[in-house]
Amino acid sequence: MTTAPQPKPIPIPALLVFGKPTGPDTPQASWFPAEDRPTVVAAAQSLKFSVLEIRTEAEKALIVGVHEGVLKGAGRMIVGSITPEVYKRIEEYVAKASPALATTAANEEAARAKPSPEQNKNISSAGGAGAPPAPSSKAVPASPTQAWEKLKAGDRVLAAYWNLEKEAEGWWPATVARVEKSEIVLNWPDAPHYPAIRRKPRHVAILHPEFVALGE
């Protein structure tokens, strides 16, 4: 007689990870269970996210509209996208209940928006204090579409993902299957059983040429 497999326990939200590390217009947040605490905290610090402990009923209410995050190998973490309204609700709660955490999050956003000392130095030396650098006749910016036109089968990219409710859940690693006239056909390397998807170029992010995935 075989023993029936025991159902996996339903994870209980214990940590709320939130922030705007990729830009002020892309709020992100996900929750994680308590058993992942050390890995989540370390990964959040590395990726410039803030972490809120979920203890009270008010804090549990903050995860409405927030999906469970995903921990990958080598300390990687996937945090989903959320609506500005959900992010504002989190910000307002943190500002009242945890001012120190709110200050840290605000300082991190300000640091990302503020030019580095090296940038300021370059600007000053090019055309005086506060003046932008003089345009170069040799610098010709590439057309935004040229980079996507150069994609080929096997290239690694990041693709926007929406769930069945049409809710954005962040950007996920994908592999180019082929490039068509107005769309890019992609496969999910972490979920090979999923069917190929199609994305417009604006929903595909091209990785830096020197990018190497952790663990490779």
N, C-alpha and C positions, 0 to 999 in steps of 0.2 A: 504493500500500500504506500503510495507516494503522498507526501505532504503538500498541500496546496500552497503555492507561493504567497507570502504575506505582502499585502499592498504597501507601497512606499508611504511613509508618513507625509502628510501635507506640510510643506514648509511654512513656518510662521515668520512674518516680517519682523526683524529685530533692528535692522540698520537701514537708514535712508541715505543714499548717496546722491548728491545733487550738485549742479554747477553749470557753468557756461565756458568750459575750457576751449572750445573751438570757435567761440565768437559770441557777441552779445545777443545775436538774433537766433541762437540755436540752444535753447535751454534743454537740459538733460537731467533725468533722475531715474533711479531704479532702487528697489529694495532687495535686501539680502537676509538670509536666516542667520541666527546667532552662531551656529557652528562654523560659519565662514568668516567670523569677525577678524582674526589676525590678517588673513589674506586680503580681505576687503579694505581694511584700514590702510595697509601698506600700499595697495594698488591705488586707492583713492588719493593718497598723498602724492604718489608719483605722477598721477594724471591731473593734479590740481583740482580735485573734487572736494567738497565738504561732506562730512559724515554726521548724521543726527541719530542718536539712540531713540528707538521707538519703544516707549514705556507706557505713556498715558493714552487714554481714549482719544484725546485731541490729536496726539501724534499718529495714532493709527488711522485717523481720518485723513491725514495728509497723503496717504498712499492711494487714495481714490484717483484713478486716472494715471497711476504709475505702475509699470509692470516689473516683474521680478528680473533682476539683472543676471548676467551670465559670467561666470569665472572660467577663464581659459587656462591653458598651461603656462608655466613660467610667470605667474603673477599677472597675466593679462586679464582685463575686465571689460565687458561690454555693458554700457549704460544707455538705456533707451532715450529717445526724444520724447518730450512732453509739450503740451500746449503752453503758451505764455500765461494763461489763466491759472493753470495748475502750479506753474513755477512761482507766480506771484503769491499764491496762497501759502506755499512753503516759505517764501522769503518773509512774508508778513508775520507768520508764526515764529520763525526763528528770531526775527528782530525783537519780538516781545519776550519770548521765553528763554532765548539764549543769545544775549547781545554780543558776547565774546565770539561765538561762532559766526554770527552775522557780520561782525567786523572783519574777521578773517576772510570770509567769502568775498566781501566788498573789496578788501585790499588785494586779493588775488585777481579779481576782475580789473581793478585799476592798474595793476602791474602789467597785465596783458595788453591793456590799451595804451599804456605810456611807452614812448620810444625809449630804447635802451641808451645808456651814455654813449656807446659807440655810434649809434645812429645820430644823436645830437651833435657829436664831434664831427661826423662826416658832413652834416648839413651846414654847420658853422664854417668849416674850412672851405666848402664849395662856394658859398655866396654870402658870408656874413651871418651873424647871429639870427636865427629864426628864418633865414632865407632858404628856399628849396634849392637843391643842386641844379646847376645849369644843364639843360638837355644836351645829350650827345648826338651828333649826327650819325655816329656809328651804331648807336643802340636802336635796333628795330624790333619792337615787341612782336612776338609771334601771335598769329591769329588764334583766338580762343578755340576754334574748331580744329586747328592743325594737330594738336596733341591727341585728340580723340581719333582723328583720321589715321594716326600712326599706330593705333592699337592693333594687335594681331592675336590670333588664337594662342592661348597659353599664358597671356599676360595677366598679372595679378592686379586687382583694383579693389576699391571699396564701393559697394552698391547700396543705395537707399533701400530700406525694407519696410513694408507695411503689412500688418496682420490682416486677418479676415474681416475685421471691423474697419478696415481702411485707416487704422491708426499708425502713425509713424513709430518705428521701433529702432531708430538709429541706422548706422552704417555698418555693413558686414563684409568680411573678406569674400571676394568672388574671383572666379577665373573666366577670362574671355573665351567663349566658344567660337564666335565669329562676329564680324562687324558688318552690319547692313547699312543701307543708305541713311536711315534716320534713327536706327535703334542698334543697341548692342545686346547680343545674346550671351547670357552668363550662366555659369554653373556655381553652386555653393560647394566649395571644397570640404567644408566641415559637415555638410549634409548631402552626400552624393546620391541619396535616395530621392531627394527632392527633384522635381522636373526643372528643366532650364527655364530661365525667366528672361524677359525683355525689358530693357530700361532705355530711356532717352539719355543722350549724353549728359544733360544737366543733372541726372540722377546717378552719375558714375564719377567717382573721384579717382584721379590718377595718382599713384604713389610716386614718391621721389625716386629717381633712378638708382640711388644707393640704398634704398630701403631693403632691409633683410628682416623677415619675420622672426620673432623670438622663437628659439628652439630649432631654427634651421642652421 
